[in-house]
Amino acid sequence: MSKNALIRENAVLQKEVDDLSLNIEHLEDAEKENNRLRALLQFKKNFRFRTVSARVIARGPSDWTGSFVIDRGATDGVKPQAAICSAKGLLGKVVRVGEDRSFVVLLTHPSFRAGGVIKGSRVNGVIAGGGSGTVRMLYIPMDVKVSKGEFVTTSKLSRVFPRGIVVGKITNVKKSKTGLYQIAEIKPFAGFFDAEEVVCIVDSE
């Protein structure tokens, strides 16, 4: 076989390898998406709330701000302050609603606030975004023992969200600067910047 023929054959074989690699990548992506959707469906089954599924179609340019856009809006029943969740738990809330899309801020956003409860001690506090990817629980009484690893969920005292949505686990506890209450640092269960499909709670009654 001539040198030119070998070069042509090599080019054909390389293209076949590239096509196979691309097909494998597409199959792997499809499998990952199916797994995410199955997990999201199971999450929805655990609640009695009316929900709509949505996709993340744009993200904010700043990680500390923590914002994104979903492809559901007023025509789908989405309202401001609606809870947005991934299959692992609470992601954030809707702050602005358009006809066919909504703008969401994450738990980490400095303006985020929601009622929370520590599952073990049943102590209530306020879940607050701290910026820079951090989440805290404020106003925990000084006489309450709080341990690392305890889970935090939304509470029945929340004026924004229904109770029982998982938020994360406590990683550290410290006194406030005034010494009047404790602050718990929380590691959220939901992955903020890798969520592609989400659930929007449109009716918590």
QUIHUFEN-V836550 format. One line per field, one symbol per residue. psi: psi as a letter, one per 20 degrees, with the letter a starting at -180 (. if undefined). burial: b if it has 9 or more other C-alpha atoms within 8 Angstrom, else e. Layout:
psi->???
burial->???
//
This chain:
psi->prghhhggghgghgggggggggggggggggggghgghghhghghhiqjqprqqrqpiqqqiphhgmqrprkqbhijjpqqjqppqaiiapgbqphppagjqqppqrhiphipqqprpphgikpqappppjrkjqqrprkpqhjpppqqiqqprqriipigqqqjpqgaqpiqprqrhijirqppppoqhpogjjphprppoioj.
burial->eeeeebeeeeeeeeeeeeeeeeeeeeeeeeeeeeebbebbbbbbeeeebebbebbbeeebeebbbbbbbbbbbbeeebbbbbbbbbbbbbbbbbbbbeebbbbbbbbbbbebbbbbbbbeeebbbbbbbbbebbbbbbbbebeeeeebebbbbbbeebebbbbebbbbbbbbbebbeeebbbbbbbbbbbbeeebebbbbbbebe
//
